């Protein structure tokens, strides 16, 4: 299903609110919609996830692509209104280490307006802020697609370090990362098999306890 994005503006800040979900089936469409809605001279933007029900690792990459457009001095970017499940993905991916997250749209505006110099409105008073590029990054991330995870990890590194990897280095990194992640998948598969065996064994034991009481 094609993604829907609702647009608005408060305190001179462009606000985009994706609706539904951003996953491996529609992330490119969503990225195109968001990019097409950003004017070249836009100084600040907020992604409001108040109506977003699901975000995959492919969706994280879309957020990173949009955030890159606001890294120059005098520009700001943030994400607000994350559900608990989406915040978990964002946090475990380390995305919160490089992008500002806010509990509400008003909190995001209040934080950003001082950095951009945008006019304040009744719902948002100015306070200095910027996109914090923090030092620590947790590369242990989760997602639906292993290659998406690999690409996101590399792009997050490039974003944090203001560096673009060569095609050869990028492909070598993708190969190494995917091989590593497949090892995790294999361990998870083995663990799942063991858990299922224990569940069936426990079920039989519980049944035998019930039958023993009848004898």
N, C-alpha and C positions, 0 to 999 in steps of 0.2 A: 504494500500500500504506500503510495507516495507520501512523504512527510508533509505536515502542515506547520508553518511558522507564522506566528502572530507578531506584528511589528508595532512598536510604539516609541515614544520619546518623552523623557522626563528630565528636567534640569539640563537640557541640551545633550543628554546622553542617549544614544541609540540602544534600544532594548529589543531583543529577539527572544520569543518564547516558543520553542519547539513543542509540538503536541504529539502525544502517543509514544513512539519509541524511535530510537536511532540504533540500527543494528547492521549486520552484514548485507542485508537485502536492500537497504535504502540510504546508506550513509553517503554515497556519492551524490545522490539527489539532494540530500539535506545540505551537504557542503556547498553545492552549486547555488542553492536557494539563499543560504546565508551570505556567501561571497557576493552574489549579485545585489544584495540589499545594503552593502557597505559602500558608501561614497569614498573616493580616494582621500578626501580631506577630513574624514571622520576622526575625531580625537579620542573618543571613548565608547566602549560598548559593554553591555551586560547581557549574558545569556541567562535567562530566567527558566529554570527547570521545573517550575511549579506545576506544569501540566505534562511533564515527561514521565512516562511510566517505566521505561527501560532504556538503559544505555550499555552497549557492548563495548569491547575494546576498539572496534572500528569507530564507534561513536566518540571515544576518547580522542582518536586521531583527528576527527573533524574539529573537536574543540581546540586541539593544539594548532591546527592549520589556521583557525580564526584568530587565536591568541597571537600568533606570529605577526599579524597585521597591526598589532598595537604595542610593539616592543620599542618603538622609537621614543626618544625623550618627549615628554609632554602628552603622551598617549597612555591610556589605561584600559584595562580589561578585567572583568571578573565574572564569576558564575554564582548564582544565588538560587535559593529554594530547592535544594537537593533533598530528595527523599532519602530515607535511611539506607535503602538498598543501593541507590546510586552513589550516595556518599561513601558507602563501604568500598565500592569498586574504585571510586576516585582516590580514596585514601590508600588502599592496598596497592594501587598502581604507582603511588608516589606522585600523582598528578597534583595533589594538594601542596606539594613541596615547591612547585614552580608557578602555580596559578592561584590568585586570591579567590577564596570561597566566602560567601556571605549567607547568613540565615534568611535574609529577606531582601526584597528589591530596594526598600528604603534604606536598609543598612549598606547595601552596595553603593547606592547613589551618594549617601552621606560620606562614605569613605573615598569615593572617586572624585567627587566634585572639586575638592581642594586641589588635587593634582592637575586636573584638566583646565581649571579656571572657568568651568561652566557656571551659568547662573543657577543659583539655588531656587528651590521651590518650597512650598509649605511642608512637603513631606520629606525634604532632604536638606539638611544644613551642612555646610562645608567642613571637611576635615582632611588634612593632607594624607595622601596615599599613593601607592605605586604598585606595579606588579612585582611582588617579591620573588627574586630568584634565589632560593635558599640553597644551602650547600648540600645537605644530606638528601640523597635520592634512594628510594627503595625500589630496586628493579624486580622484586618478586611480585609480578602482577598476574592477574587472572583475566580470562576472556574466552570467547567462543572459538576463536580461530587462532591457531598457533602462529601463522604468518602475520596476522594482524598484531599479535603481541610482540613479535620480533620487530616489525616495522615501527610500532609505537615506541618501543624501547629505544630504538636508534634515533627516532625523531625527537624524543624527549631529551636525549643526550645532546643532539645538535642544537636544540632550542636553549638548553641550559648553558652550553658552552660556546654559543654563537659560532658554530663550526659546521661545515658541510662535508660529510664523508665522501670520498671518491666512490665511484660505482663498484670498483673492485673490492674496496674495503667493506662497503655496504653489503655486497653479496656474500663475502666471507663471514661477516658478522651474522647475517641472517641464517646462513648454513649452520654456524656454531650454536646460535641461540635455539633454532628449531630442533637440532639434535638433542640439546640439553633438555628442552621442554618435552620431547617425546619420551625421554627417560622418566620424567615426572608422570606422564600419562601412563606409562607401563607400570610404574609402582602403584599408582592409584587403581589401575585395573586389577592388579594382584591383591591389593588391599580390599577392594570391593568383593572379590571372589572369596577371600577369607572371611569377611564380615557376613556374606550370604551363607557360607557354610556354618558359621557360628549361630546365625539366626535360625536356620533350619534345625540345628542340633538343640538349641534352646527351646524351640517350639515342640520338638519331640519329647524333651525332658519335662516340659510343662504338661503336655498331654499325659505322659506316664504318671505324673503326680496325681492328676485328676482321676485317672483310671485306678490307681493304687488305693485311693480313698473309697472307691466303690466296692473293692474286694473285701 
